[in-house]
Amino acid sequence: MSNKQQNILIIGAGLCGSLLALRLGQRGYNVTVYEMRPDLRKTDISAGRSINLAFSDRGNKAMKLVGIEDKVKELCIPMNGRMIHDKEGNTFLSNYSGRDYEYINSISRGELNGLLLTEAEKHENVTIHFNKKCKSVDFEKTTALFKDYITKDEFIEDADCIIATDGAGSALRKSYYLGKKFLFSFSQDYLTHGYKELSILPTENGGYKTYKNALHIWPRGDFMVIALPNLDGSFTVTLFLSYDEGEYNFNNLTTPEIVTEFFQKEFPDALELMPNLVEDFFENPTAPLGTVKCSPWHYKGNTLLMGDSAHAIVPFYGQGMNASFEDVVEFDKVLDQNLDNWEAIFEAYEKNRKKDTDAIADLAIDNFHEMKDHVGQAIFQEKRKIEMMLEKEFPEDYSSKYSLVTFNEDIGYREAMLKGRAQDKAILNMLADGIISTSDDPKDILDKVKSETEAILEDDRIAGLR
Ligand code: FAD
């Protein structure tokens, strides 16, 4: 579309909204953003949800697009692998990739969001308003109703198009659903598990109490604890646990004694690092985890959902933010096609993107089981060893499912899912049947894995899964 003097209204200045504002600002559009929270660069508020996040190649691709890769790098702590902690306190490091240059990063949500806001505001055609909550969207008139939290006034804004990046509880998505003006499909699936954030504080001189460059996992079958490092020497720790099943669950962890007993029994080495456990546990909220899928994302050329508002996922692949950033990259590619109008742009974007966000939603559920359970099992550890060996010996020829999803930004999530699942199945089957073992010749293993993977993919094709 040639007319750059279009007015675009963005709802929500979180990770996706602030990046989108920056990119559209760079492209010359008039961009107005409304965010319900105060400016997180000026107020000491928790940025909401997880304090830090795993940031990887798909997210970084978006940072390259807007030219702030170096600034973001300064906020990153590389995590080369998973540090697994067993019940006896033994640890072993399982690298994310057999290629040394592939790793993920821990990054502060607040710092990254702040940087994106600052970069967006450098463009005079971008204006960001805080403390203004969207209550509803009239998608037929392309207007949105806001409430100002400071003055308590309500007001209506209009635009040439509205893009909602207002997260999992999106006001636009609610308006689609309640409006009943078109066939809108929507599903929200909660896990039986919730999460609670805890912390490992820095040492007295600001050092790290445990190994800094890893994502720590304490897998225990039905539940788990993870920890990601922060730049100040602390770790943000997250407990994922059922609300009401099992011997210990969120509903029965009600006293300091029971909480301490639970950690003593299940995570003794973590407990040693967390003298503040009980305080954190009772001060911090327990929150649910869910997957949101919906369609269509857009109404004509008027409105569009992007980021978590269109596809919230559970956090176990560390991809929700990365996928939301990749949304902006994919949207930008469609803008490059110079289509005639917003409707054509939104339609092309959704058609190309939805299959991939559906795939990462499903992969994230798979990884929930892998992280809390499989990483501690012998056959999965064997599979991992084989994958590491193949990636190291044949860096051009082999990538595990994890690498395809996390580091191979040139293929979409759906392609990564189909190929990665077939490879997993091939390796696990052949390990179980004694056809391959970790001591075999790597080239021999590679050939067998490739031909078995192809056979599985061919079966999938015939069954109509591809
Ligand atoms: P959000 O970040 O939720 O931003 C939405 C913004 O809109 C917020 O600023 C909000 O205040 C504002 N808003 C909401 N409603 C309104 C309204 N009505 N009016 C105006 N403004 C509004 N992803 C990763 O890639 N790696 C990870 O390691 C990772 N870990 C996670 C851990 C947990 C526990 C959780 C819950 C999520 C994790 N994610 C992770 C996912 C990631 O947080 C989200 O995918 C990402 O925040 C989506 O960005 P967004 O901008 O679409 O939504």
Residues whose N, C-alpha, C, O or C-beta is under 5 A from the ligand:
A	BS01	FAD	I11 G12 A13 G14 L15 C16 G17 Y34 E35 M36 R37 R49 S50 N52 L53 A54 K132 K133 C134 T165 D166 G167 A168 A171 M306 G307 D308 S309 P315 G318 Q319 G320 M321 N322 S324
